[in-house]
């Protein structure tokens, strides 16, 4: 395709720019993309077809990858075409994968799309979402990268038709956008000190004369043939500018002073001086509790399509449940074993939110309704995961507490299902690892369990040292093997969990106050049950009286361990009373 048919061009990426993470894109890293055409999208949101603005023809050059870009005829494409032509959007960025590097130098990659972005990194370059292992040889990476530079795009490099004659000064001047022309006016005004002179009949010769003589200046566009009154309207006098500065000294804000005099002095296009702030992403950044563990917990728990769960257990681990030797001429006795059952019924767990309709309409930077739905699901998932492992943390008399008879926490379940192990030390992590490993003989659950603990306990275990100061466990794999678990999952919400067990539970004439260290369980032995219609559901309604949208997300389910002695809780005693 002829390059003259494209709408604009610019560098998609430059060579030998040190990125913020220390890596450098080397020459010809993307040479295999030379001549290829990739989509042109908005802000790297390439999962939405509506964000595809057109396409870009890539050209590998000695100093980087150059892109010739063309907009499509969609509404989004044409809107961005206007923004680029006006100079509102000035930067390109690339999305690439199949990255290879040697040391900190990136030598190969495949460009999958070119994006128009609000701003590139400044100075130099920035690589986002790049996860490359360091080494002496080349390393292949399955991850992707978003690579920015601070190179500006140009709209006047490529003409849509072959020029037929040399450009005049007026032709060159007219290629500038309004903001660029304003800068030219300001530069000329600063360079010359005499009052503005009106344009003469031949504007091109006048510009040349101004340049040669040095005795005249031009504060207005000589190519726009306006009268003197029009020129004065768009020019601040010395007295007007002095008044603005005087007010700024009083208020402490030049912006407020200029805005206050804008109408009086005929200042328009204030957005050129004070443009609106631009968000770096379409969604707000969440400030929330650490919840990366939540989804892994919910994924591991077994689910059943019925909510009323009955567990029947026959205890053969007693002395009477044994085969017997026969004595001649004596009666044969039956084997006795203890049977028990428990039934778990469902409860309703919900989360609710409301929004004023005015706020929904006024928020235009992102989809606030989608954000609320995500917030509700995140909160509900976290509450379910906490309730299953160690409870919701609310006191017993709290009206909003999740009933532990319906969602039975592993932490506080009865000894038949959860074994309570008391550790002898709080600070000797080497001894703690050994105690946890030795207690594995009591575990009767399915497969290999997971150890759920706090970040501090996990870190201290990893930093156990031998007598020479060398780490004993160099990775989670070696630590997990020593603990006899499949993996270790950090849960910050477990930090500082303390409970007091009465003597009826500890079988002594005392009360034990214990601090939780870890929970070991294979959550395949834990069951969430929900009848049809009781699964997680979302409802919304509009309140006409208060002009509000209300959103509700809830589930009705039960939860409990279904296999005896399938979990272990590790604690240490902090206080003994009685």
N, C-alpha and C positions, 0 to 999 in steps of 0.2 A: 504494500500500500504506500503511495507517495507520502512523504513526510509533510508535504505542504497541506495535506488534508486534515491535519490534526489541529485541535483547538489551542493547546498550549504544550509546553515542554519544561523539563527541569531535571535536575539530578535526583534520582530516587535514593541513591546512597553514594558516598565518597570513600575512596581508599585511604588507608593509613591514618584514620581518625581513631584515637584511643577512646574507647567507650568507658562509661562510668564504672563498669565492673572490671576494668583493666585489660579487656580484650581488644584486639585490633583487627578490623576487616582488611585483608590484604588484597593486592591487585589481582584481578581475574578470578576472584572468589566466586563470581557469578557468571563467568564467561560462557558457560553452557546455555545460559538464558539469552544470549545475544540473538536478536531477531525474533524472539518469541513474543506472543501477544497474551497478556494476562488481564484479568478484570481490574477495573478502576473502581474502588469502593470508598465509602465514607467511614473514617475513623476505625478501620480494621474490623468493622462489624460485618464480616463476610458470611455470617450464618443467616442473614435476612436478605432475600432477593431484592427487596425494595431499596437496599443500600448500595446496590450495584449501579454506578453512575455512568459507566462506559467501559473503555478498555485502554490499555497502554502498550505500545510497542517498545520493547527494551533494546537498548544499544550499549554493548559493553565497550567502554573507553579505557584509556590508559589510567585515568584518574577516578574512575567509578562507573556506575551504571546510569545511563541517561534514559529518560522516558519521554516518548512522544504520546500525548494523551488526547483522547477524543471522547466527548460526552455523547450519551444516547439521547433519544427524544422523550424520555420519561420526565415526569414532573420534577423528580429529585435531580436528575441529570441537568435539566435546564436551569434549575435554581442554583446549583453549584457552578454552572457555567457563568452565570451573572456574578456570583461572589468572587470567582477567580478573576474575571475581567475587571471587576472593580477594585481588586487588590485586597479584599477582605480575608481571603485564604491564600497563604503564600508558601505552604510547606508540603512536601511529599514524604512518605514513609513506606517501607516495604515490610511484608510478612513473608518469612522464609522458613524452610525446614530442611531436613537431610544435612544438617550442619556437621562439618568436620573441622578439627583444629589440631594444631601442634603447639604445645605450650599454651601461650595466651594469644596466638595468632590464628584467626579463622581463615582457612584456605578454600573452603568449598561450601556451597549451599544452593538451594533451589528456590527462586522467587515464585511465590504462588499468587500474590496480588500486590498491587500498588494502591496506597490510600492517600486521599486528601486528609490532612490533619490540621487542627487549629494552630499548633506550634510544634516545631521540632526542638530537640535538646539544644541548649545553648550554654557554653560553647561545645564544639566537638560532636560526639554522638552518644547514643544511648541504646543499649540492648535490653529488652524486656523478656522475661520468661525463658531465659537461656540457662540450661542446666548441663554443663559439660564437665566430664571428669578430667582432672589435670593429669598429665603424664609426659614422658619424653617422646612418645610416638604420636601418630595421628589417633584421634578418638572420634568415633562415630556417635552421633546423638540423634535419638528419635524425637526429641523435643523440638518445639518450634521457637521462633524468635521474631520479635517486632523491633526493627532497627530504624532509628530516627537519625537525621542529620539536621544541621541548621542552614542548609542550602535553600535559597528561595527559588520558587518556580518563576518562569517568565511567560508572558502572554504575547510578547512581540518578537520572539525569536523566529517563529514559523508564520509565514504569510499564507493565507488561504488561496492566493492566486499569485502567479509569477509576476514580479514587478516589471512594468513596461518602461519606466524612466527613473532617473535618480531622484531621491527624496529631497524635498525642500526643507528648510528649517521649520516651517509650519507643519509639514507632514510629520517630522520627528516629534515636535512638541505635542501634537494631537495624539500620539501613541501613549502619552502619560495618562494615568487615571487622575481623578479629582484630588485625591490625597497627595499624589506625587506633584501635581501642579501647585498645590498649596505650599509644599516644601520649597519649590523653586521660587515662588513669590517671596517667601520668608528669607531665603538665602540672598536674593537680590536686594531685598530691603535692608538686610544687615550690612551688605557690602557697600552700599551707596548711601549717601547722607542727604542729597538734595531732594526737594519735594517731588511727588509724582508728576510726570508730564503725560498728557493725553496722547493716545496713539495717533500717528500720522497716516497719510493715505496709503503708503506702501509699507505694511507692517514688517515684511521680511527685511527690506533695506534698513528699516528703523532699528531692528534688532542688531544688525551688523554694525550700524553706525554707533549704537550704544556700546558695543563691545570694543570698537576701535577708539572712539573718542574718550570714553571714560568720564564724560561730563554730564551724562544723563542717566536716569535709572528708570526701571519699569516695575511697578508694584502690582499691576493688573495684567490680565491676559491680553496682549496686543492683538491676538487673533479673534477675540470676541469684540466686535464693533459695537460698543455701548457708549452712551453719552456720559458726560462728566458726573452727573448725579448718580448714575448706576455704579461708576467707579468708586465714588465716595462712600456709597452705602456699604461696600464690602471691604472698606479700609478703616482701620482704627487710627485715629489721630493720636498725637503724642499726649495731649491733655486727657483723652479718654483712657489711654493705657495707664497714665499716671494715676487716674482716679481708681482704676481697678486695683493697682498695686497698693494704694493707700488703704483701700478697704480690706485687702488681703492681710495687711499687717495688723489690722485691728481684729479681724476674725480668726487669723491663723490658718486660713484655707484659701489658696488661689482658686481652687475649683469653685467654692461657694461664691467668691467674689465675681468670677466671670459669669456664672449662671445668673447671678442677681442683676447684672448689667446686660445680659444677652439681648433681651427684647429692646431695651432703650437704645443700644448701639447697633442694632441690626445684625447681631451675630447669629448666624444659623449654622447648621451642621456641627453642633456641639459634640456629637458622637465622635468626630475626628480627633478632638482634643482629649475627650474623656470617654473612651469606648466602654461598653458594658463588660463586666467580668464574665469570663467564659469558664464553664465547668470542664475539668479534665476528663470526666467520664459521665455517661448518661445516668448512672445510678449513684445514689449517695453512698458514702463509706459508712459501714456499720461499726459502731462502738459497742461491743457485746462480750459476753463471757466466752471463754474458749469452749468450742463445741465440736471440734473435729472428731471427738470420740463418739458422739451421739449416734451418727449413722452406722458406724461399725457395730455398736451394741444392738441397734434395732435390726440390722441385717442378720445378726447371729441368732437372735431369738426365734424360736419355732412359733409358727402361727397356725391356728386351727379355725375352721369355719363355724365353730360353736363356742359359746361363752361360758357355759356351766361345765366346769371341769371336775371330774372325780378321779382321784388317785387312790388305787388299792395296793397295799403293801403287805407282803407276807414276810415276817422277820424270821429268817432261818439262822441268823447269827447269834443263837442262844444255845446254852448247854443241853437243853432238852431236845433240840432238833438234831439228833445224831442217830446214825444206824447202830444197832446193838448186836452183841454176840449172843447166840442162842444156847441156853442151858437145857439139857435133856429133861423132859417131863415137867417143864415150867411153862407158864403162860407167856405168850408173846405180847409185848406191850406196844401200843401205838406211839408214833412220833408226834410230839406236840410242837407247834410253832405258833407265834403270835401274828394275827392279821389285824390290819387297821386300814382306815380310809379317811380321806378328807375331801370336801367339796368346796370349790372356789366359784363364787358368783360374780357377775360383772358390776361395774360402777361407771358413771359418766365423768369424763374429763373434758373440759372445754377451755377455750380462750376466745375472748371477745374484744372487738375494737370498733370505733366509730370515726367518721370523718364528716366535717361540714362540706356541703355541696360547693360552697364558695371556694373552699381550699382546693377541691378537686379541679375546679375550672381554672383557678389562678396559677396552680403549679404546672408550668409548661416545660420545665427542663427534663422531667422524667415522669414515668407512669406511676403516680402515687398509689393507685389502687392495686397494681401488681406488687408494689413494694409492701403494702399492708398484708396482702395474702401471703407473701413470702415470710413476713414477720410472724404471722399467726402460725404457719406450719413449722417454722423454726422453734418457736416457743413450745408448741404442743409436742414435737418430737423430743425436745430436751426434757420436758416434764415426764414423759413416758419412760425414757431411758433412766432417769434418776429414780423414779418410783420403782422400777424393776430391780435396780442394783442396790441402792441404799436408802430409798425413801425420798420424799420431797422436801424434808428438812423442816416442815412446819410443826409446831407443837400440837399435842393431841387435842387440845381444846379449840384449835383454830377451825372455824367453820369451813374453810376452803381446803383443809387437809385431805389428801387422797387417802381413802380408807385402806389401811394396810391388811384388812381381811379380804379385800377384793383384788388389790394389786400387792402381792406379798413380796417385800424386798428380800433379796438374797441375804443382805447384811443382818437382818433381824429375824430370819425364819427360824423355826424350831430346830432342835439338834438333830432330829431325824433326817432333815434335809440339808441343813447347813452345819458343818462341824466348826466349833469355835476353838481356835488355836491361840494360846497365850504365849507370846514371845518373851524371852528372858532379858532382852536388851533392846534399847532404843537407839543407841549410838554406834554399837559395834556391828556394822553392816556385813562384815565378813561372817560373823556368827549368825546373823539374821538369815543370810542366804543359805547357810547350812541347815538351819532349823526348818526353813520352808521346804527345802529339798527332802529332808528326812520325814516330814509330815505327809509326803505324797502317798505313803503306804495306807493312809486313812481314806484317801480319795476313791470314791466308787462311781464317779460320773463317767460320761461317754468320752471316748477319745482323749485327746490332749487338751487340757484347759488353757485359758488365758489368764494372766495375772493383771488385775486392774489395781493401780496404785497412783500415788501422787507424783508430780514431776520431781520433787525433792528426793523422795525415796529412790526413784528410778536412777536419778543422776548420781546419788551417793553410792549406789550399788555398782554402777559402771566405773566409778573412780576408786574402787577398792584397790589398794596397792600392796605389793609384797614387801619384804624387808629391804629390798634394794630401791624401792620407790617406783617400780614398774607396775603398770596397770595389769591386774590379773585378767580382767574381762575386756578385751579390746573392742568388742562389738556386742550388739544385742543378741546376736546368734549364740555366742559363747555364754553369755549370761543366762539366756533362756534355757540352754542345755543344762547348766548347773542347777537352775531352779526347777527343771523338769516341766516346763510350760512351752506352749507353742509360740507365744508372743507376749509382749508387755504393752499395755495400753495405759497412757497417762490420763488421769481425770483430775483436773485442778479442784473441782467441787468436792472431792473427798478430803481435802486438806482440813485438818483440825476437827474431824468428826469424832465426838466423844459421847459415850452413853454410860449410864449407871445400871448395872445388873443387880437386882435384889437377890437375897440369899436363896429364894425359891428357884432361881435359875442357876446359880453357881454351886448349889448344894453345900454351902457352908454357912456358918452363922456370921455373915458379914455382907457388906455391899461393896462391889467392885466398880470403880470408875475406870473405863478403858478407852484408849484412843485407837482409832482404826489405822492400820498400816496398809493392808492389801486385801483384796478379795480374789480368790482363785475359783474359776468356774468355767465350764463349757456351756455357753448360753443356749446351745441346742437342747439342753435339758430344762430350759425355762420356756414356758408356753404363754403366748398372748392369744386369747380366744375372743372372737367377736361374732355374734349372729349376723345374718344377712340384714343390712341396713345399719348395723352398729359400727361399721368401718369408719375411718376418718371421712367426714363429710363437711362441706362448706355451705353456709347459708348467708344470704344478704337480703337486706330489706331497706326501704326508704321511709323515714319518718317525716310526713308532710308537716306536722306541727312545728318541728324543730329544724326542718330543712337539713336533715342528716342522713347519710348512708351508714347502716350498721352491718358489721360483718361478724359471723360466728363460725368457728371451726371446732368440731367436737367428735369424740368417739365414745362408744360404750363397750368396754371390754373387761376381761379378767386377766390376771397374770400370776403365775406361781411356778415354782420348781415342781417337776413331776417325777423326779427320780431321787430315791433316798441317798443321802450322803454324797450328793453331786456337787457340793460347793464347800469351800473352806474360807473362813474369815480369820485373818491374822491381826491380833491386837496386842498391846502391852498395857499392863495395869499401871495407872497413874496415881491411884489413891485407894486405900482400903479403909472402910469404916465399919464399926460394929464389933 
